[in-house]
Amino acid sequence: MWYNKFVGFEVFGVHIAYYGVIIATGLLIGIFLCDFLCRKRGYDNNIPYVIVLLIVPLAILGARLYYIVFSDQLTMADFFDFSNGGFQGLAIYGAEIGGLLGILIYCAIKKCSVFAITDLVVPSLILGQSIGRWGNYFNQEAFGVATTWNCFPFTVYIDALHEYHLATFFYESALNFIGFWVLLTVFFKQKKTGTSTATYFIWYGLVRAIIEPMRTDSLLFPGTTADFVFNRISFVLSIALVVLGVVLLILNKKGRLSQNDKHLCKPINQ
């Protein structure tokens, strides 16, 4: 059975949406994972809890701003209007840009390596993305083109359209979960700073580039249509992310990035 946008439960008269619970769960798991990885690297164990205070607010603002800028239905007057479904109207790439800004601020203050911090964050990020995509199940969004094939979770029935559609949210969730294990392996086996970050860029860029052409709700460059895949903003950003990841790997192999990351963040008890 599928649910409407406001499905959830009440606590002391306050409506709690399942979508919000899923996002919060992904965030909490990500924080604890980042704490674990931080300790494994011998870094200051306060890092995850400090950067989350910067990342989360900026990620939400970035996600909202990104969506509004490229939406043909909303304007800046709608920036703080979440009445149309709670978290509806946010974009993951905007959240990543805002979150990166938070990391840059932290690294500028603490004088530590940006890549050392992003290497800690990306396993949690991709796991959170995998979990968070299931929020689309309850919101009935981020689905693909119509199909006659009925096989959940590969296809889903959309109540408002009275037809089955490709469950692109599930495809992305599953591929991101595989990517999470890939990133964990890279994190523990490859100590060079920036390798995990580059791997995330390549993996998620490829995943999103594959999924985006299937979706029916892509944000488009102003004045264009979805008929041409390069009119889809997230597709173009995904390709750019893959290229950036490859460049980072090449620079890393040549020793152009920082060396052993144990010297880049304040170790515990130091």
N, C-alpha and C positions, 0 to 999 in steps of 0.2 A: 504493500500500500504506500502511496505517495502522500506527502503532506503539503499544506500551504506555507506561505512565507512566515507566518507567525506561530507555527506549531512549537510547543514547548510545554512548560509547566509553571506553576505558581508557587512562590515561597513568600509567606506572610503578605499575600496580596500583590506581590511583584511578579510580573511575567518574565520568565527566563526562557529565552529562545535556545533550542537545541544547537543552532548554528553557533551562537556565542559560547556555549559550553564546549563545543568541539575546538573552537579557536583557542579558548583559554587552556584547555587540556594540552593542546599542542605546544603552547607557549611554556607551560610549567614543565612538561617533559623536556623541552629544549633547554631550559635553564639548568635543570639537574644534569642533563647530559653534558652541557658546556662546563659545568662545575667539575664533573668527572674527568673530562679531557684536560681541563686546566691543571688539575692535580697530577695527572699523568705526565704532563710536560714540566711539572715543577714550578709553575707560575704562581703568582700571588692569587690565593684562592678567593679574593674579593672581586676579581675582574668580572666574572659573569654577572654579579649582582649590581655592580656599578654601571656596566655598559647597558644592561637591560633598562635602567632608568632613563638612559638617553635614547636608546634604540626604539623602544615601544612608542612613546609619544610622537617621535619624528616619523616613524614608520606609518602610523595611522594618518598623520597629516599628509605625508607624501602619497599614500595610497588614495586618499580622498582628492587631493589636488590633481594628481595624474588622471584620475577618472573623470573629473569635471572638465579639465582642459580638453580632453579628447572625446568627451561625450557630446552627442548632438541633441541631447534632451535636457541637460542641466547647465546652469550658469554659476558664476561665482556667488551669486545670491543664495544658492542652494548649499554652500559649503558646509554649514553646520546643521543642515536639515537632514536628520536621519529618520524622519517619520515614515519614509517609504520602505521600511523593512529592516530597520536596525542597521546591520553592517552592509546592506546592499548599497552599492555605489563605491566600492573600494577596488583597487587594482594592485596585484602582487608586485608588478615591476615598480610602481610608485612607492610601495612599502619598502622594497629593497633599496631604492635610491635614498629614501629618508633614513633607513637604518644605517646605510653606509655613511651618511653624513654624521650620524651619531658616533660611529666608530672613529671617523676622522677627528671629531672633536675630542674624544677620549684620548686618542693617540697623541694629539697635539699637546694636550695638558700633561699627560704622563710621560711624554717623550719616548714612546715605544713603537715598535714596528707595526704598521697597519696590517701587513700580511700575516704577522704572528697572531694578531687578534682575529682576522677574518678566517684563518685556518681553524681556529677554535670554534667559530660561529657556524661555518657552513654545514657541518654534519647535523647540527641542531636545526638549522634553517630548512634543509631539504626534508628532514623528518617531519618538521612542523608543517611543511607544505603538503606532504603526503597525508597527514592526519587532517589538516584543514580542508582539503578538497572534499572530504565527506560532508562538510557543511553544505556543499552544493546539492547533496542528495535531498536534504530537507527543504532547501530553497527552490528546488527545481530550476536550476540555472547551470550555466557552463556546459550545456549539452551540445551534441553535434547535429548533423543533418538528419532528416526524417528517414525512417527505414521500416520495412514490414517485418523485420526480424525481431522476435520476442525472446530474449535470452538475457535476463538480468544476471550480473551487473554490466554486461557488455552493451546492452541496450536498456533504455528506461522509458516508461510511459509518462508522458507529460500531460497532466490533467487539463491545463489551459488550452492545449492544442489538440487534445484527443487523439494522439498518435504516438508511436514509438520513435525514439531518437537515439543516436549513438551516445553512449555514456562516456563522453570524453573526460569528464571529471574523474572517472574510475581509471581510465587509461593513464592519466597523468599521475594519479595517486599511486598506482602500482609501480610505474616506472620510477617515480621519485623514491619509493621505498627500496627498490633495488639500488638506486643511486646512493641511498643512505649507507648501505653496506659497502658499496664501492668506496665511498669517502672515508668510512671508518678504517678500511683496509689501507688506503693511501695514507691516512693520518698516522697510523702506527708503524707502517713500513718505510715511509719516506719522510725524513726529518727536515729536509730543506724547506725553508720558509716560502710559502706561496704555492706549493704543489697542490695542497688540498683545495685552495681557493681556485686555482686554474682548472682543476678537475671538476669542481662544481660548475664553473662557467661553461665548460664544454658539455658536461652531462645535461644540466638543466636547459641550456641553450638548444641542444639537439632535441630533447624531449618536447619542449614548447614549440619548436619549429615544426615538429611532426604533428603535434596535436592541433595547433592553431588553425590550419586550413580546414579542419573538420568542423570547427565551432561555428555557431550561428550568431554569436553575440560579440564578435571581435570589435574592439575599438579601432576606428579607421582614421587615416589622415584626413583632415578637413577637405570636403569637396570631392571625395572619392567613394568608390563602392567596393564591396567585398569580392567582386568578381576576379580581381587581380590580387594574388596573394601578397604582393609587396605593398599593397595599400593597407594591410593590417599592421598596425604599429608594433604589436607584440611579436609578430613574426620577424620583422626587421630587427628589432632589439635582440631577439634570440640569435639570429645569425651573427650580429655584432658581438654578442656574448661569446659565441663559439670562437670567433676570430681572436678576441681578446684573450681567451683561455689558452689558445694555441701559442700566441705571442708570449704569454707569461711562462709557459713551459719551456719555450726555446730560450728565453732570457735566463730562466732558472738553470737550465742545463749548461749554459755558458758562464754561470756564476755571476750574472749581472744583478741578481736580486740578493737579499741578505743571506748570510751563511747560517750556520747552526742556530736555530731559533732560541736555544736556551739562554743566549746572551741578550735577548731582545726585550724580555719582560722581567719585571722584578720577581725573582724567585720567592717562594714561601719562606718566611722567617729571616729574610735578609733586609 
